[in-house]
Amino acid sequence: MTKEAFDNQKWYKNMPVWANGQKCYVREVRFMTGEINVIYKIGATSGVTWDFCLVETSPPEPTALDLIAQEREKQISKGYTVEHDAKCYPYGGLIEIASNLVNFIPGHAVELCPSNWNIDYWLKLCNLDYKERVRISATWMARELERLLHLENKEQ
């Protein structure tokens, strides 16, 4: 980022920026030294000072893990918690479902629909583009790993 990028801002206090790949907020701009002081959370008491060139005004491109984490948060908000999965998929069914979603052959989606699932919902998932199916499948695999960790913790 350059000083000019901030010169065009009429109000930059608490403006979101990304430093070191992490979202933070502008607390102070020191134009004379070319530094920007940021806080990682509005209302936080401590800050970090960065050079202008190390701060971006737009978020970094999401990584594969970011996309999986976003999908997992969405699923949890719908009630698909680790406790739900431990109850509904006690024998690892999520892996098979994830594999079926990624590898289905057009025209054979109905045959791969998990038992007790709404067929219309399954067909909707199968009609997503490949990247979205991979993202959802990877999230289901992560859910299976969470389920296994949950079981290990309960046994200890």
Phi and psi in radians as a Rosetta constraint file:
Dihedral C 1 N 2 CA 2 C 2 CIRCULARHARMONIC -1.997 0.35
Dihedral N 2 CA 2 C 2 N 3 CIRCULARHARMONIC 2.901 0.35
Dihedral C 2 N 3 CA 3 C 3 CIRCULARHARMONIC -1.039 0.35
Dihedral N 3 CA 3 C 3 N 4 CIRCULARHARMONIC -0.609 0.35
Dihedral C 3 N 4 CA 4 C 4 CIRCULARHARMONIC -1.087 0.35
Dihedral N 4 CA 4 C 4 N 5 CIRCULARHARMONIC -0.581 0.35
Dihedral C 4 N 5 CA 5 C 5 CIRCULARHARMONIC -1.083 0.35
Dihedral N 5 CA 5 C 5 N 6 CIRCULARHARMONIC -0.601 0.35
Dihedral C 5 N 6 CA 6 C 6 CIRCULARHARMONIC -1.473 0.35
Dihedral N 6 CA 6 C 6 N 7 CIRCULARHARMONIC -0.490 0.35
Dihedral C 6 N 7 CA 7 C 7 CIRCULARHARMONIC -1.046 0.35
Dihedral N 7 CA 7 C 7 N 8 CIRCULARHARMONIC -0.517 0.35
Dihedral C 7 N 8 CA 8 C 8 CIRCULARHARMONIC -1.408 0.35
Dihedral N 8 CA 8 C 8 N 9 CIRCULARHARMONIC -0.134 0.35
Dihedral C 8 N 9 CA 9 C 9 CIRCULARHARMONIC -1.600 0.35
Dihedral N 9 CA 9 C 9 N 10 CIRCULARHARMONIC 2.171 0.35
Dihedral C 9 N 10 CA 10 C 10 CIRCULARHARMONIC -1.357 0.35
Dihedral N 10 CA 10 C 10 N 11 CIRCULARHARMONIC -0.507 0.35
Dihedral C 10 N 11 CA 11 C 11 CIRCULARHARMONIC -2.494 0.35
Dihedral N 11 CA 11 C 11 N 12 CIRCULARHARMONIC 1.974 0.35
Dihedral C 11 N 12 CA 12 C 12 CIRCULARHARMONIC -2.081 0.35
Dihedral N 12 CA 12 C 12 N 13 CIRCULARHARMONIC -0.079 0.35
Dihedral C 12 N 13 CA 13 C 13 CIRCULARHARMONIC -1.157 0.35
Dihedral N 13 CA 13 C 13 N 14 CIRCULARHARMONIC 2.315 0.35
Dihedral C 13 N 14 CA 14 C 14 CIRCULARHARMONIC 1.182 0.35
Dihedral N 14 CA 14 C 14 N 15 CIRCULARHARMONIC 0.198 0.35
Dihedral C 14 N 15 CA 15 C 15 CIRCULARHARMONIC -1.172 0.35
Dihedral N 15 CA 15 C 15 N 16 CIRCULARHARMONIC 2.340 0.35
Dihedral C 15 N 16 CA 16 C 16 CIRCULARHARMONIC -1.258 0.35
Dihedral N 16 CA 16 C 16 N 17 CIRCULARHARMONIC 2.366 0.35
Dihedral C 16 N 17 CA 17 C 17 CIRCULARHARMONIC -2.436 0.35
Dihedral N 17 CA 17 C 17 N 18 CIRCULARHARMONIC 2.939 0.35
Dihedral C 17 N 18 CA 18 C 18 CIRCULARHARMONIC -2.092 0.35
Dihedral N 18 CA 18 C 18 N 19 CIRCULARHARMONIC 2.124 0.35
Dihedral C 18 N 19 CA 19 C 19 CIRCULARHARMONIC -2.154 0.35
Dihedral N 19 CA 19 C 19 N 20 CIRCULARHARMONIC 2.228 0.35
Dihedral C 19 N 20 CA 20 C 20 CIRCULARHARMONIC 1.000 0.35
Dihedral N 20 CA 20 C 20 N 21 CIRCULARHARMONIC 0.608 0.35
Dihedral C 20 N 21 CA 21 C 21 CIRCULARHARMONIC 1.322 0.35
Dihedral N 21 CA 21 C 21 N 22 CIRCULARHARMONIC 0.087 0.35
Dihedral C 21 N 22 CA 22 C 22 CIRCULARHARMONIC -2.042 0.35
Dihedral N 22 CA 22 C 22 N 23 CIRCULARHARMONIC 2.397 0.35
Dihedral C 22 N 23 CA 23 C 23 CIRCULARHARMONIC -1.227 0.35
Dihedral N 23 CA 23 C 23 N 24 CIRCULARHARMONIC 2.306 0.35
Dihedral C 23 N 24 CA 24 C 24 CIRCULARHARMONIC -2.554 0.35
Dihedral N 24 CA 24 C 24 N 25 CIRCULARHARMONIC -3.086 0.35
Dihedral C 24 N 25 CA 25 C 25 CIRCULARHARMONIC -2.298 0.35
Dihedral N 25 CA 25 C 25 N 26 CIRCULARHARMONIC 2.477 0.35
Dihedral C 25 N 26 CA 26 C 26 CIRCULARHARMONIC -1.209 0.35
Dihedral N 26 CA 26 C 26 N 27 CIRCULARHARMONIC 2.253 0.35
Dihedral C 26 N 27 CA 27 C 27 CIRCULARHARMONIC -1.819 0.35
Dihedral N 27 CA 27 C 27 N 28 CIRCULARHARMONIC -0.717 0.35
Dihedral C 27 N 28 CA 28 C 28 CIRCULARHARMONIC -2.727 0.35
Dihedral N 28 CA 28 C 28 N 29 CIRCULARHARMONIC 2.506 0.35
Dihedral C 28 N 29 CA 29 C 29 CIRCULARHARMONIC -2.043 0.35
Dihedral N 29 CA 29 C 29 N 30 CIRCULARHARMONIC 2.239 0.35
Dihedral C 29 N 30 CA 30 C 30 CIRCULARHARMONIC -1.911 0.35
Dihedral N 30 CA 30 C 30 N 31 CIRCULARHARMONIC 1.603 0.35
Dihedral C 30 N 31 CA 31 C 31 CIRCULARHARMONIC -1.124 0.35
Dihedral N 31 CA 31 C 31 N 32 CIRCULARHARMONIC -0.578 0.35
Dihedral C 31 N 32 CA 32 C 32 CIRCULARHARMONIC -1.165 0.35
Dihedral N 32 CA 32 C 32 N 33 CIRCULARHARMONIC -0.622 0.35
Dihedral C 32 N 33 CA 33 C 33 CIRCULARHARMONIC -1.769 0.35
Dihedral N 33 CA 33 C 33 N 34 CIRCULARHARMONIC -0.116 0.35
Dihedral C 33 N 34 CA 34 C 34 CIRCULARHARMONIC 1.278 0.35
Dihedral N 34 CA 34 C 34 N 35 CIRCULARHARMONIC 0.532 0.35
Dihedral C 34 N 35 CA 35 C 35 CIRCULARHARMONIC -2.033 0.35
Dihedral N 35 CA 35 C 35 N 36 CIRCULARHARMONIC 2.715 0.35
Dihedral C 35 N 36 CA 36 C 36 CIRCULARHARMONIC -2.282 0.35
Dihedral N 36 CA 36 C 36 N 37 CIRCULARHARMONIC 2.271 0.35
Dihedral C 36 N 37 CA 37 C 37 CIRCULARHARMONIC -1.731 0.35
Dihedral N 37 CA 37 C 37 N 38 CIRCULARHARMONIC 2.201 0.35
Dihedral C 37 N 38 CA 38 C 38 CIRCULARHARMONIC -2.159 0.35
Dihedral N 38 CA 38 C 38 N 39 CIRCULARHARMONIC 2.745 0.35
Dihedral C 38 N 39 CA 39 C 39 CIRCULARHARMONIC -2.120 0.35
Dihedral N 39 CA 39 C 39 N 40 CIRCULARHARMONIC 2.625 0.35
Dihedral C 39 N 40 CA 40 C 40 CIRCULARHARMONIC -1.500 0.35
Dihedral N 40 CA 40 C 40 N 41 CIRCULARHARMONIC -0.164 0.35
Dihedral C 40 N 41 CA 41 C 41 CIRCULARHARMONIC -2.688 0.35
Dihedral N 41 CA 41 C 41 N 42 CIRCULARHARMONIC 2.285 0.35
Dihedral C 41 N 42 CA 42 C 42 CIRCULARHARMONIC -1.059 0.35
Dihedral N 42 CA 42 C 42 N 43 CIRCULARHARMONIC 2.300 0.35
Dihedral C 42 N 43 CA 43 C 43 CIRCULARHARMONIC 1.665 0.35
Dihedral N 43 CA 43 C 43 N 44 CIRCULARHARMONIC -0.150 0.35
Dihedral C 43 N 44 CA 44 C 44 CIRCULARHARMONIC -1.212 0.35
Dihedral N 44 CA 44 C 44 N 45 CIRCULARHARMONIC 2.688 0.35
Dihedral C 44 N 45 CA 45 C 45 CIRCULARHARMONIC -1.669 0.35
Dihedral N 45 CA 45 C 45 N 46 CIRCULARHARMONIC -0.325 0.35
Dihedral C 45 N 46 CA 46 C 46 CIRCULARHARMONIC -1.951 0.35
Dihedral N 46 CA 46 C 46 N 47 CIRCULARHARMONIC 2.669 0.35
Dihedral C 46 N 47 CA 47 C 47 CIRCULARHARMONIC -2.354 0.35
Dihedral N 47 CA 47 C 47 N 48 CIRCULARHARMONIC 3.020 0.35
Dihedral C 47 N 48 CA 48 C 48 CIRCULARHARMONIC -2.256 0.35
Dihedral N 48 CA 48 C 48 N 49 CIRCULARHARMONIC 2.487 0.35
Dihedral C 48 N 49 CA 49 C 49 CIRCULARHARMONIC -1.818 0.35
Dihedral N 49 CA 49 C 49 N 50 CIRCULARHARMONIC 2.286 0.35
Dihedral C 49 N 50 CA 50 C 50 CIRCULARHARMONIC -2.167 0.35
Dihedral N 50 CA 50 C 50 N 51 CIRCULARHARMONIC 2.724 0.35
Dihedral C 50 N 51 CA 51 C 51 CIRCULARHARMONIC -1.270 0.35
Dihedral N 51 CA 51 C 51 N 52 CIRCULARHARMONIC 2.630 0.35
Dihedral C 51 N 52 CA 52 C 52 CIRCULARHARMONIC -0.895 0.35
Dihedral N 52 CA 52 C 52 N 53 CIRCULARHARMONIC -0.704 0.35
Dihedral C 52 N 53 CA 53 C 53 CIRCULARHARMONIC -1.191 0.35
Dihedral N 53 CA 53 C 53 N 54 CIRCULARHARMONIC -0.236 0.35
Dihedral C 53 N 54 CA 54 C 54 CIRCULARHARMONIC -1.712 0.35
Dihedral N 54 CA 54 C 54 N 55 CIRCULARHARMONIC 0.074 0.35
Dihedral C 54 N 55 CA 55 C 55 CIRCULARHARMONIC -2.042 0.35
Dihedral N 55 CA 55 C 55 N 56 CIRCULARHARMONIC 2.393 0.35
Dihedral C 55 N 56 CA 56 C 56 CIRCULARHARMONIC -2.005 0.35
Dihedral N 56 CA 56 C 56 N 57 CIRCULARHARMONIC 2.601 0.35
Dihedral C 56 N 57 CA 57 C 57 CIRCULARHARMONIC -1.612 0.35
Dihedral N 57 CA 57 C 57 N 58 CIRCULARHARMONIC -0.144 0.35
Dihedral C 57 N 58 CA 58 C 58 CIRCULARHARMONIC -2.163 0.35
Dihedral N 58 CA 58 C 58 N 59 CIRCULARHARMONIC 2.640 0.35
Dihedral C 58 N 59 CA 59 C 59 CIRCULARHARMONIC -1.172 0.35
Dihedral N 59 CA 59 C 59 N 60 CIRCULARHARMONIC 2.678 0.35
Dihedral C 59 N 60 CA 60 C 60 CIRCULARHARMONIC -1.200 0.35
Dihedral N 60 CA 60 C 60 N 61 CIRCULARHARMONIC 2.771 0.35
Dihedral C 60 N 61 CA 61 C 61 CIRCULARHARMONIC -1.062 0.35
Dihedral N 61 CA 61 C 61 N 62 CIRCULARHARMONIC 2.383 0.35
Dihedral C 61 N 62 CA 62 C 62 CIRCULARHARMONIC -1.183 0.35
Dihedral N 62 CA 62 C 62 N 63 CIRCULARHARMONIC 2.538 0.35
Dihedral C 62 N 63 CA 63 C 63 CIRCULARHARMONIC -1.557 0.35
Dihedral N 63 CA 63 C 63 N 64 CIRCULARHARMONIC 2.995 0.35
Dihedral C 63 N 64 CA 64 C 64 CIRCULARHARMONIC -1.026 0.35
Dihedral N 64 CA 64 C 64 N 65 CIRCULARHARMONIC -0.722 0.35
Dihedral C 64 N 65 CA 65 C 65 CIRCULARHARMONIC -1.147 0.35
Dihedral N 65 CA 65 C 65 N 66 CIRCULARHARMONIC -0.608 0.35
Dihedral C 65 N 66 CA 66 C 66 CIRCULARHARMONIC -1.074 0.35
Dihedral N 66 CA 66 C 66 N 67 CIRCULARHARMONIC -0.778 0.35
Dihedral C 66 N 67 CA 67 C 67 CIRCULARHARMONIC -1.136 0.35
Dihedral N 67 CA 67 C 67 N 68 CIRCULARHARMONIC -0.691 0.35
Dihedral C 67 N 68 CA 68 C 68 CIRCULARHARMONIC -1.151 0.35
Dihedral N 68 CA 68 C 68 N 69 CIRCULARHARMONIC -0.751 0.35
Dihedral C 68 N 69 CA 69 C 69 CIRCULARHARMONIC -1.096 0.35
Dihedral N 69 CA 69 C 69 N 70 CIRCULARHARMONIC -0.704 0.35
Dihedral C 69 N 70 CA 70 C 70 CIRCULARHARMONIC -1.102 0.35
Dihedral N 70 CA 70 C 70 N 71 CIRCULARHARMONIC -0.768 0.35
Dihedral C 70 N 71 CA 71 C 71 CIRCULARHARMONIC -1.132 0.35
Dihedral N 71 CA 71 C 71 N 72 CIRCULARHARMONIC -0.683 0.35
Dihedral C 71 N 72 CA 72 C 72 CIRCULARHARMONIC -1.124 0.35
Dihedral N 72 CA 72 C 72 N 73 CIRCULARHARMONIC -0.746 0.35
Dihedral C 72 N 73 CA 73 C 73 CIRCULARHARMONIC -1.038 0.35
Dihedral N 73 CA 73 C 73 N 74 CIRCULARHARMONIC -0.712 0.35
Dihedral C 73 N 74 CA 74 C 74 CIRCULARHARMONIC -1.108 0.35
Dihedral N 74 CA 74 C 74 N 75 CIRCULARHARMONIC -0.756 0.35
Dihedral C 74 N 75 CA 75 C 75 CIRCULARHARMONIC -1.150 0.35
Dihedral N 75 CA 75 C 75 N 76 CIRCULARHARMONIC -0.719 0.35
Dihedral C 75 N 76 CA 76 C 76 CIRCULARHARMONIC -1.082 0.35
Dihedral N 76 CA 76 C 76 N 77 CIRCULARHARMONIC -0.706 0.35
Dihedral C 76 N 77 CA 77 C 77 CIRCULARHARMONIC -1.108 0.35
Dihedral N 77 CA 77 C 77 N 78 CIRCULARHARMONIC -0.381 0.35
Dihedral C 77 N 78 CA 78 C 78 CIRCULARHARMONIC -1.602 0.35
Dihedral N 78 CA 78 C 78 N 79 CIRCULARHARMONIC 0.050 0.35
Dihedral C 78 N 79 CA 79 C 79 CIRCULARHARMONIC 1.741 0.35
Dihedral N 79 CA 79 C 79 N 80 CIRCULARHARMONIC 0.053 0.35
Dihedral C 79 N 80 CA 80 C 80 CIRCULARHARMONIC -1.540 0.35
Dihedral N 80 CA 80 C 80 N 81 CIRCULARHARMONIC 1.215 0.35
Dihedral C 80 N 81 CA 81 C 81 CIRCULARHARMONIC -1.506 0.35
Dihedral N 81 CA 81 C 81 N 82 CIRCULARHARMONIC 3.039 0.35
Dihedral C 81 N 82 CA 82 C 82 CIRCULARHARMONIC -1.115 0.35
Dihedral N 82 CA 82 C 82 N 83 CIRCULARHARMONIC -0.596 0.35
Dihedral C 82 N 83 CA 83 C 83 CIRCULARHARMONIC -1.142 0.35
Dihedral N 83 CA 83 C 83 N 84 CIRCULARHARMONIC -0.715 0.35
Dihedral C 83 N 84 CA 84 C 84 CIRCULARHARMONIC -1.046 0.35
Dihedral N 84 CA 84 C 84 N 85 CIRCULARHARMONIC -0.826 0.35
Dihedral C 84 N 85 CA 85 C 85 CIRCULARHARMONIC -1.158 0.35
Dihedral N 85 CA 85 C 85 N 86 CIRCULARHARMONIC -0.649 0.35
Dihedral C 85 N 86 CA 86 C 86 CIRCULARHARMONIC -1.100 0.35
Dihedral N 86 CA 86 C 86 N 87 CIRCULARHARMONIC -0.606 0.35
Dihedral C 86 N 87 CA 87 C 87 CIRCULARHARMONIC -1.387 0.35
Dihedral N 87 CA 87 C 87 N 88 CIRCULARHARMONIC -0.774 0.35
Dihedral C 87 N 88 CA 88 C 88 CIRCULARHARMONIC -1.541 0.35
Dihedral N 88 CA 88 C 88 N 89 CIRCULARHARMONIC -0.399 0.35
Dihedral C 88 N 89 CA 89 C 89 CIRCULARHARMONIC -2.285 0.35
Dihedral N 89 CA 89 C 89 N 90 CIRCULARHARMONIC 1.066 0.35
Dihedral C 89 N 90 CA 90 C 90 CIRCULARHARMONIC -1.205 0.35
Dihedral N 90 CA 90 C 90 N 91 CIRCULARHARMONIC -0.270 0.35
Dihedral C 90 N 91 CA 91 C 91 CIRCULARHARMONIC -2.031 0.35
Dihedral N 91 CA 91 C 91 N 92 CIRCULARHARMONIC 0.449 0.35
Dihedral C 91 N 92 CA 92 C 92 CIRCULARHARMONIC 1.439 0.35
Dihedral N 92 CA 92 C 92 N 93 CIRCULARHARMONIC 0.440 0.35
Dihedral C 92 N 93 CA 93 C 93 CIRCULARHARMONIC -1.092 0.35
Dihedral N 93 CA 93 C 93 N 94 CIRCULARHARMONIC -0.383 0.35
Dihedral C 93 N 94 CA 94 C 94 CIRCULARHARMONIC -1.115 0.35
Dihedral N 94 CA 94 C 94 N 95 CIRCULARHARMONIC -0.595 0.35
Dihedral C 94 N 95 CA 95 C 95 CIRCULARHARMONIC -1.142 0.35
Dihedral N 95 CA 95 C 95 N 96 CIRCULARHARMONIC -0.774 0.35
Dihedral C 95 N 96 CA 96 C 96 CIRCULARHARMONIC -1.116 0.35
Dihedral N 96 CA 96 C 96 N 97 CIRCULARHARMONIC -0.736 0.35
Dihedral C 96 N 97 CA 97 C 97 CIRCULARHARMONIC -1.108 0.35
Dihedral N 97 CA 97 C 97 N 98 CIRCULARHARMONIC -0.760 0.35
Dihedral C 97 N 98 CA 98 C 98 CIRCULARHARMONIC -1.067 0.35
Dihedral N 98 CA 98 C 98 N 99 CIRCULARHARMONIC -0.763 0.35
Dihedral C 98 N 99 CA 99 C 99 CIRCULARHARMONIC -1.114 0.35
Dihedral N 99 CA 99 C 99 N 100 CIRCULARHARMONIC -0.753 0.35
Dihedral C 99 N 100 CA 100 C 100 CIRCULARHARMONIC -1.084 0.35
Dihedral N 100 CA 100 C 100 N 101 CIRCULARHARMONIC -0.671 0.35
Dihedral C 100 N 101 CA 101 C 101 CIRCULARHARMONIC -1.169 0.35
Dihedral N 101 CA 101 C 101 N 102 CIRCULARHARMONIC -0.725 0.35
Dihedral C 101 N 102 CA 102 C 102 CIRCULARHARMONIC -1.296 0.35
Dihedral N 102 CA 102 C 102 N 103 CIRCULARHARMONIC -0.664 0.35
Dihedral C 102 N 103 CA 103 C 103 CIRCULARHARMONIC -1.792 0.35
Dihedral N 103 CA 103 C 103 N 104 CIRCULARHARMONIC 0.190 0.35
Dihedral C 103 N 104 CA 104 C 104 CIRCULARHARMONIC -1.141 0.35
Dihedral N 104 CA 104 C 104 N 105 CIRCULARHARMONIC 2.612 0.35
Dihedral C 104 N 105 CA 105 C 105 CIRCULARHARMONIC -1.759 0.35
Dihedral N 105 CA 105 C 105 N 106 CIRCULARHARMONIC 2.216 0.35
Dihedral C 105 N 106 CA 106 C 106 CIRCULARHARMONIC -0.874 0.35
Dihedral N 106 CA 106 C 106 N 107 CIRCULARHARMONIC 2.388 0.35
Dihedral C 106 N 107 CA 107 C 107 CIRCULARHARMONIC 1.632 0.35
Dihedral N 107 CA 107 C 107 N 108 CIRCULARHARMONIC -0.208 0.35
Dihedral C 107 N 108 CA 108 C 108 CIRCULARHARMONIC -2.098 0.35
Dihedral N 108 CA 108 C 108 N 109 CIRCULARHARMONIC 0.246 0.35
Dihedral C 108 N 109 CA 109 C 109 CIRCULARHARMONIC -1.102 0.35
Dihedral N 109 CA 109 C 109 N 110 CIRCULARHARMONIC -0.668 0.35
Dihedral C 109 N 110 CA 110 C 110 CIRCULARHARMONIC -1.064 0.35
Dihedral N 110 CA 110 C 110 N 111 CIRCULARHARMONIC -0.680 0.35
Dihedral C 110 N 111 CA 111 C 111 CIRCULARHARMONIC -1.134 0.35
Dihedral N 111 CA 111 C 111 N 112 CIRCULARHARMONIC -0.485 0.35
Dihedral C 111 N 112 CA 112 C 112 CIRCULARHARMONIC -1.621 0.35
Dihedral N 112 CA 112 C 112 N 113 CIRCULARHARMONIC -0.025 0.35
Dihedral C 112 N 113 CA 113 C 113 CIRCULARHARMONIC -1.082 0.35
Dihedral N 113 CA 113 C 113 N 114 CIRCULARHARMONIC 2.223 0.35
Dihedral C 113 N 114 CA 114 C 114 CIRCULARHARMONIC -1.050 0.35
Dihedral N 114 CA 114 C 114 N 115 CIRCULARHARMONIC 2.506 0.35
Dihedral C 114 N 115 CA 115 C 115 CIRCULARHARMONIC -1.098 0.35
Dihedral N 115 CA 115 C 115 N 116 CIRCULARHARMONIC 2.578 0.35
Dihedral C 115 N 116 CA 116 C 116 CIRCULARHARMONIC 1.228 0.35
Dihedral N 116 CA 116 C 116 N 117 CIRCULARHARMONIC 0.184 0.35
Dihedral C 116 N 117 CA 117 C 117 CIRCULARHARMONIC -1.737 0.35
Dihedral N 117 CA 117 C 117 N 118 CIRCULARHARMONIC 2.648 0.35
Dihedral C 117 N 118 CA 118 C 118 CIRCULARHARMONIC -1.245 0.35
Dihedral N 118 CA 118 C 118 N 119 CIRCULARHARMONIC 2.120 0.35
Dihedral C 118 N 119 CA 119 C 119 CIRCULARHARMONIC -1.090 0.35
Dihedral N 119 CA 119 C 119 N 120 CIRCULARHARMONIC -0.632 0.35
Dihedral C 119 N 120 CA 120 C 120 CIRCULARHARMONIC -1.125 0.35
Dihedral N 120 CA 120 C 120 N 121 CIRCULARHARMONIC -0.691 0.35
Dihedral C 120 N 121 CA 121 C 121 CIRCULARHARMONIC -1.130 0.35
Dihedral N 121 CA 121 C 121 N 122 CIRCULARHARMONIC -0.779 0.35
Dihedral C 121 N 122 CA 122 C 122 CIRCULARHARMONIC -1.049 0.35
Dihedral N 122 CA 122 C 122 N 123 CIRCULARHARMONIC -0.782 0.35
Dihedral C 122 N 123 CA 123 C 123 CIRCULARHARMONIC -1.127 0.35
Dihedral N 123 CA 123 C 123 N 124 CIRCULARHARMONIC -0.625 0.35
Dihedral C 123 N 124 CA 124 C 124 CIRCULARHARMONIC -1.068 0.35
Dihedral N 124 CA 124 C 124 N 125 CIRCULARHARMONIC -0.772 0.35
Dihedral C 124 N 125 CA 125 C 125 CIRCULARHARMONIC -1.099 0.35
Dihedral N 125 CA 125 C 125 N 126 CIRCULARHARMONIC -0.755 0.35
Dihedral C 125 N 126 CA 126 C 126 CIRCULARHARMONIC -1.133 0.35
Dihedral N 126 CA 126 C 126 N 127 CIRCULARHARMONIC -0.438 0.35
Dihedral C 126 N 127 CA 127 C 127 CIRCULARHARMONIC -1.489 0.35
Dihedral N 127 CA 127 C 127 N 128 CIRCULARHARMONIC -0.066 0.35
Dihedral C 127 N 128 CA 128 C 128 CIRCULARHARMONIC -1.185 0.35
Dihedral N 128 CA 128 C 128 N 129 CIRCULARHARMONIC 2.766 0.35
Dihedral C 128 N 129 CA 129 C 129 CIRCULARHARMONIC -1.190 0.35
Dihedral N 129 CA 129 C 129 N 130 CIRCULARHARMONIC 2.836 0.35
Dihedral C 129 N 130 CA 130 C 130 CIRCULARHARMONIC -0.988 0.35
Dihedral N 130 CA 130 C 130 N 131 CIRCULARHARMONIC -0.756 0.35
Dihedral C 130 N 131 CA 131 C 131 CIRCULARHARMONIC -1.046 0.35
Dihedral N 131 CA 131 C 131 N 132 CIRCULARHARMONIC -0.741 0.35
Dihedral C 131 N 132 CA 132 C 132 CIRCULARHARMONIC -1.166 0.35
Dihedral N 132 CA 132 C 132 N 133 CIRCULARHARMONIC -0.680 0.35
Dihedral C 132 N 133 CA 133 C 133 CIRCULARHARMONIC -1.138 0.35
Dihedral N 133 CA 133 C 133 N 134 CIRCULARHARMONIC -0.670 0.35
Dihedral C 133 N 134 CA 134 C 134 CIRCULARHARMONIC -1.133 0.35
Dihedral N 134 CA 134 C 134 N 135 CIRCULARHARMONIC -0.758 0.35
Dihedral C 134 N 135 CA 135 C 135 CIRCULARHARMONIC -1.058 0.35
Dihedral N 135 CA 135 C 135 N 136 CIRCULARHARMONIC -0.807 0.35
Dihedral C 135 N 136 CA 136 C 136 CIRCULARHARMONIC -1.177 0.35
Dihedral N 136 CA 136 C 136 N 137 CIRCULARHARMONIC -0.731 0.35
Dihedral C 136 N 137 CA 137 C 137 CIRCULARHARMONIC -1.106 0.35
Dihedral N 137 CA 137 C 137 N 138 CIRCULARHARMONIC -0.732 0.35
Dihedral C 137 N 138 CA 138 C 138 CIRCULARHARMONIC -1.093 0.35
Dihedral N 138 CA 138 C 138 N 139 CIRCULARHARMONIC -0.624 0.35
Dihedral C 138 N 139 CA 139 C 139 CIRCULARHARMONIC -1.175 0.35
Dihedral N 139 CA 139 C 139 N 140 CIRCULARHARMONIC -0.702 0.35
Dihedral C 139 N 140 CA 140 C 140 CIRCULARHARMONIC -1.134 0.35
Dihedral N 140 CA 140 C 140 N 141 CIRCULARHARMONIC -0.614 0.35
Dihedral C 140 N 141 CA 141 C 141 CIRCULARHARMONIC -1.147 0.35
Dihedral N 141 CA 141 C 141 N 142 CIRCULARHARMONIC -0.693 0.35
Dihedral C 141 N 142 CA 142 C 142 CIRCULARHARMONIC -1.114 0.35
Dihedral N 142 CA 142 C 142 N 143 CIRCULARHARMONIC -0.646 0.35
Dihedral C 142 N 143 CA 143 C 143 CIRCULARHARMONIC -1.097 0.35
Dihedral N 143 CA 143 C 143 N 144 CIRCULARHARMONIC -0.674 0.35
Dihedral C 143 N 144 CA 144 C 144 CIRCULARHARMONIC -1.122 0.35
Dihedral N 144 CA 144 C 144 N 145 CIRCULARHARMONIC -0.717 0.35
Dihedral C 144 N 145 CA 145 C 145 CIRCULARHARMONIC -1.111 0.35
Dihedral N 145 CA 145 C 145 N 146 CIRCULARHARMONIC -0.727 0.35
Dihedral C 145 N 146 CA 146 C 146 CIRCULARHARMONIC -1.039 0.35
Dihedral N 146 CA 146 C 146 N 147 CIRCULARHARMONIC -0.710 0.35
Dihedral C 146 N 147 CA 147 C 147 CIRCULARHARMONIC -1.094 0.35
Dihedral N 147 CA 147 C 147 N 148 CIRCULARHARMONIC -0.765 0.35
Dihedral C 147 N 148 CA 148 C 148 CIRCULARHARMONIC -1.124 0.35
Dihedral N 148 CA 148 C 148 N 149 CIRCULARHARMONIC -0.743 0.35
Dihedral C 148 N 149 CA 149 C 149 CIRCULARHARMONIC -1.103 0.35
Dihedral N 149 CA 149 C 149 N 150 CIRCULARHARMONIC -0.694 0.35
Dihedral C 149 N 150 CA 150 C 150 CIRCULARHARMONIC -1.045 0.35
Dihedral N 150 CA 150 C 150 N 151 CIRCULARHARMONIC -0.773 0.35
Dihedral C 150 N 151 CA 151 C 151 CIRCULARHARMONIC -1.123 0.35
Dihedral N 151 CA 151 C 151 N 152 CIRCULARHARMONIC -0.732 0.35
Dihedral C 151 N 152 CA 152 C 152 CIRCULARHARMONIC -1.055 0.35
Dihedral N 152 CA 152 C 152 N 153 CIRCULARHARMONIC -0.762 0.35
Dihedral C 152 N 153 CA 153 C 153 CIRCULARHARMONIC -1.150 0.35
Dihedral N 153 CA 153 C 153 N 154 CIRCULARHARMONIC -0.604 0.35
Dihedral C 153 N 154 CA 154 C 154 CIRCULARHARMONIC -1.215 0.35
Dihedral N 154 CA 154 C 154 N 155 CIRCULARHARMONIC -0.543 0.35
Dihedral C 154 N 155 CA 155 C 155 CIRCULARHARMONIC -1.341 0.35
Dihedral N 155 CA 155 C 155 N 156 CIRCULARHARMONIC -0.356 0.35
